[in-house]
């Protein structure tokens, strides 16, 4: 579903109307928006949704572990989460680019990663890193964790 498609514009109007109607029930409104967001990601492919949910789950679990840890472990877990997020981003965004350029340089064909770039991977990766750093600095809390 492209953002310029009439179906998306109708979907967006529906989301807006229901969100406005749910103003008095904030928790239900949040779940509605989460469900709609997941639907948009899934409309680009279930693999994209799976990658998003995997990154989200791993970040959440490691953030909860970081909250329960002692100080030097907290920093180790923080840097591990950041490194893992950046590795996932690099694999999906840059592996094929560098692989194809390296293939030209060395004259050997490097296999291409079969998946495309997941929808919004840069956006949610950097937001996840920002959130984890805020939790580490105790400027935010992990929902339900620690």
N, C-alpha and C positions, 0 to 999 in steps of 0.2 A: 504494500500500500504506500504509494508515493504521497508526499505532503501536498502535492498540487492536484491530486485526483479528486473528483467530486465526491467519491465515496469517503475519502478521508475528511473532507470538509463537513460532510453530514455526520460522520462519526464524532468529529471534534465538537460540533454543535450539540450533539446528544450528551457528550461528556460534560460540556459546559453547563447545560441545563440541569442535568442530574446533580452535578457538583453544587450548583447554586441552591437546588432544592434541599441538599443535605447540609446546609450551613449550620443548622442547629444540632447536628449529630456529627461532631468532628471526627470521631474514631471511624464511623461508618464511611464518611467522606474520604478519609485517608485510604481505607481498604478499597473503595471504589476506584480511586485514582491509581493505586498500585495495580489493580486488576486490569485497568485500561492500558496502563503503561506496558504491562507484560503482554497484553494482546497486540499492541503495536510492534513490540520486538518480535513476537512470534509470527506476525504477518510477513516479516522479512525472512523467516525461516526458523524452524524448530531448533536447528543447530545453534543459531544465534541466541535463542532463548536459553538453551542448555549451557552455553558458555557463560552467559550473563549470570544465571542462577548458580553455576559452579563457582565463579569468581566471588559472587556475593556470599555464598555459604562458607567458603574457605576464609574469606576476610572476616566474617562474623565470628567463626570458631576461633581463629587465631587472635582476634581482638579480645574475645572473652578470656582466652588463656593469658594474654598480656595483662589484663586487668588483675587477674588473680596471682600474678608472679611478683617476685621480689625485684628490686630496682635494676640490677644488671641484667637479669633475665628479660625484664620489660623492654629494655633497649635492644637486646638481641632479637626478641620477637618482633619489635617494631621494624627493624631493618630487614628482617626476613620477609615480613609482609610486603614491604616496599619493593624489595628485590623480586619477589614472586610476581607481584602485580606488573612490574616493568618487564619481566621476562615474558609473561603472557602477552602483553602489549607488543613487544618486539617480535615475537614469533608470528603473530597474526598480521602485523603491519609491515614488517621489514624483512622477514625471512626470504620470501620470494624475490623481492627487489635485490637484496644483496646476493642471493644465490644466482640469479640470472646474470648479474653483472660480473660476478666471480667466474661463472661459466665461460663468459666471453673472454675474460683475461687468461684463464688457464687452459681453455680449449677442452674442458671436460664438462659434460652436462651434469649439473647438480639437480637432484630430484626436487620438484616443486611441492610445496605444501598444498594439499588438495582443497583446502577450505579458503573461502574468500575472507575479506575483512568483515568481522561481525559489526552489526549496526551499533554505533555509538560507543565502541570499545574505548576510544581515547577519553571520551567524556566520563564514562563511569569509572574507568581506571583511575583517573586523576581525582575524581570526587572521592573514591574509596581511600586513596592515599591521604587526601586532606582530612577525611573523617578519622582515620586511624591515628594520624598525628595529633589531631585535636583530642582524641581520647587519651592518648599517651600524655599529653600536657594537662589533662584533666579539665579541658575546656568544653568537653562534650562527654556524654555517657553512652555506653553500649546498651541498647534497648534489651532488657531481659538478661543481660550478661553480668557477671561479677558483682 
